[in-house]
């Protein structure tokens, strides 16, 4: 579930409020959005992909909230790690061109 | 069959602050919905697409990766591809539909390449088009829809269909999820592309998929096919949402004490996993993957590794607990019955595409998701969009006709007490999640569940209408409940084991039941037979 909106990274662009398919966030005038309905989060990680600042973190725990530490996530290079893995963001190339599913489908 | 199941109320002029008038309304913005919208726009239709979430991230495909049933027409490959799943699907698929889906998928994947989807390139320099990465695919589809002139309403769940006095579908109403502002779209035809129903199981991307379109369609008299093929469960780490069964082909499965569960597997040994999970935890480790496979996996599905990397777990060397999450008709094959090659439903003006429609025509009683479903989404979406555009054009757009609201459960009701939607959702989940009820079905257990589900429906129909804050949730809850009853009524009628439908007391396929089961209705649910062509 979504666990973190980094106040220091967030620019208040509210892209996550728009991009979240289950409407988990609420915009707040003049500040970062808030996670208003965490229980509706489906742990799909899409908000992370659409956040241009790598300010969001979705913990893998799908059924219940967990505690996260922004400092630890930063040190572990986990903020923005999924966006990097799919090659989204300025100066990156989509990794869809390196999708080796065809090898796996042949072997499965 | 085909009878309407609602007490229509006229649409007043003040019904919505936001009013739209278009040729084709597409409800749902996943692969099927976006293909439908683009296809309708290409035929000159004015198109509006309303998504419950955000078109581009919504649905089962966007956060995932999917294989595609993309098969070279040269040589014997297509014959082999058709044959390989025919028996697995209980011989309910139809050759002509498989052929046309393979043809249309071939063409649409070529179209995606021309639009710039970055397909991987093999050593021979040729693109490999047998899979799509969800985020990239759906970002591209949104962009192409907008470029085609499609108007997209995000966070705009539809609540009910509109019909004219003859019962022809002519639009929908809904509300914006964030502003609660109501909207009304009058349309010459409507495409339902709302996906299947996964009962809010938190399977990857599936919580927007609550069967809303099925409910709306049933209210105007549309019927279903194959609703007994609705008990797909996806394998995932127990704590996670990522249901990506393909990679578990390289897994071994273990008891808690470390002993191997002999015969357990992702493809053919999944029943054993479901059985074991009824009494104890099951663990997996991807220990059959060599270094080459591991590297391919990482590049193929970055999302598969998120739950592991973020928990400091190495799935190749460490055992982790697994679960089976219900994916219902998302990766089942049942859905709205397709009444024509243009993906018309049995109701004039209403079309269906993707997982909202039955996929029995190409994969019968079984699909593992991906592959066939992905091919079906882009083919049926393409046809439904074209069909709806043609219907809107030939049927005329009669602005003067009387327009009636078709929504029932949760929107209408004479009682004074409101429904507790969360309690209703949990009550439905308690009947459809348990493996001992839904994975392994038995007549008396199905009856037992149905007695409670029918009582819940009767109570819901008596309850007070939901207020604006709760309207969307109320319709989701009603849709889950309706879905569970079509599922179990159909499951009860199929007294055999075929495809994913397993009856404990009828453990084999019965040749005399090689037919489809149609169903429909809301207050009274009916089931009937249809021959396979």
Boltz contact constraints between the chains, C-beta under 6 A:
constraints:
  - contact:
      token1: [A, 19]
      token2: [B, 54]
      max_distance: 6.0
  - contact:
      token1: [A, 19]
      token2: [B, 57]
      max_distance: 6.0
  - contact:
      token1: [A, 21]
      token2: [B, 53]
      max_distance: 6.0
  - contact:
      token1: [A, 21]
      token2: [B, 54]
      max_distance: 6.0
  - contact:
      token1: [A, 21]
      token2: [B, 57]
      max_distance: 6.0
  - contact:
      token1: [A, 21]
      token2: [B, 58]
      max_distance: 6.0
  - contact:
      token1: [A, 21]
      token2: [B, 208]
      max_distance: 6.0
  - contact:
      token1: [A, 22]
      token2: [B, 207]
      max_distance: 6.0
  - contact:
      token1: [A, 23]
      token2: [B, 177]
      max_distance: 6.0
  - contact:
      token1: [A, 42]
      token2: [B, 202]
      max_distance: 6.0
  - contact:
      token1: [A, 42]
      token2: [B, 207]
      max_distance: 6.0
  - contact:
      token1: [A, 43]
      token2: [B, 241]
      max_distance: 6.0
  - contact:
      token1: [A, 44]
      token2: [B, 63]
      max_distance: 6.0
  - contact:
      token1: [A, 44]
      token2: [B, 205]
      max_distance: 6.0
  - contact:
      token1: [A, 46]
      token2: [B, 57]
      max_distance: 6.0
  - contact:
      token1: [A, 46]
      token2: [B, 63]
      max_distance: 6.0
  - contact:
      token1: [A, 49]
      token2: [B, 135]
      max_distance: 6.0
  - contact:
      token1: [A, 60]
      token2: [B, 240]
      max_distance: 6.0
  - contact:
      token1: [A, 60]
      token2: [B, 306]
      max_distance: 6.0
  - contact:
      token1: [A, 60]
      token2: [B, 307]
      max_distance: 6.0
  - contact:
      token1: [A, 60]
      token2: [B, 310]
      max_distance: 6.0
  - contact:
      token1: [A, 60]
      token2: [B, 311]
      max_distance: 6.0
  - contact:
      token1: [A, 61]
      token2: [B, 239]
      max_distance: 6.0
  - contact:
      token1: [A, 62]
      token2: [B, 202]
      max_distance: 6.0
  - contact:
      token1: [A, 62]
      token2: [B, 240]
      max_distance: 6.0
  - contact:
      token1: [A, 62]
      token2: [B, 241]
      max_distance: 6.0
  - contact:
      token1: [A, 82]
      token2: [B, 306]
      max_distance: 6.0
  - contact:
      token1: [A, 85]
      token2: [B, 302]
      max_distance: 6.0
  - contact:
      token1: [A, 86]
      token2: [B, 135]
      max_distance: 6.0
  - contact:
      token1: [A, 86]
      token2: [B, 302]
      max_distance: 6.0
  - contact:
      token1: [A, 94]
      token2: [B, 118]
      max_distance: 6.0
  - contact:
      token1: [A, 94]
      token2: [B, 136]
      max_distance: 6.0
  - contact:
      token1: [A, 96]
      token2: [B, 118]
      max_distance: 6.0
  - contact:
      token1: [A, 96]
      token2: [B, 133]
      max_distance: 6.0
  - contact:
      token1: [A, 96]
      token2: [B, 136]
      max_distance: 6.0
  - contact:
      token1: [A, 97]
      token2: [B, 118]
      max_distance: 6.0
  - contact:
      token1: [A, 97]
      token2: [B, 120]
      max_distance: 6.0
  - contact:
      token1: [A, 98]
      token2: [B, 299]
      max_distance: 6.0
  - contact:
      token1: [A, 99]
      token2: [B, 120]
      max_distance: 6.0
  - contact:
      token1: [A, 99]
      token2: [B, 131]
      max_distance: 6.0
  - contact:
      token1: [A, 99]
      token2: [B, 133]
      max_distance: 6.0
  - contact:
      token1: [A, 99]
      token2: [B, 300]
      max_distance: 6.0
  - contact:
      token1: [A, 100]
      token2: [B, 296]
      max_distance: 6.0
  - contact:
      token1: [A, 100]
      token2: [B, 299]
      max_distance: 6.0
  - contact:
      token1: [A, 100]
      token2: [B, 300]
      max_distance: 6.0
  - contact:
      token1: [A, 101]
      token2: [B, 131]
      max_distance: 6.0
  - contact:
      token1: [A, 101]
      token2: [B, 300]
      max_distance: 6.0
  - contact:
      token1: [A, 102]
      token2: [B, 128]
      max_distance: 6.0
  - contact:
      token1: [A, 102]
      token2: [B, 130]
      max_distance: 6.0
  - contact:
      token1: [A, 103]
      token2: [B, 296]
      max_distance: 6.0
  - contact:
      token1: [A, 104]
      token2: [B, 296]
      max_distance: 6.0
  - contact:
      token1: [A, 104]
      token2: [B, 300]
      max_distance: 6.0
  - contact:
      token1: [A, 105]
      token2: [B, 67]
      max_distance: 6.0
  - contact:
      token1: [A, 105]
      token2: [B, 130]
      max_distance: 6.0
  - contact:
      token1: [A, 108]
      token2: [B, 249]
      max_distance: 6.0
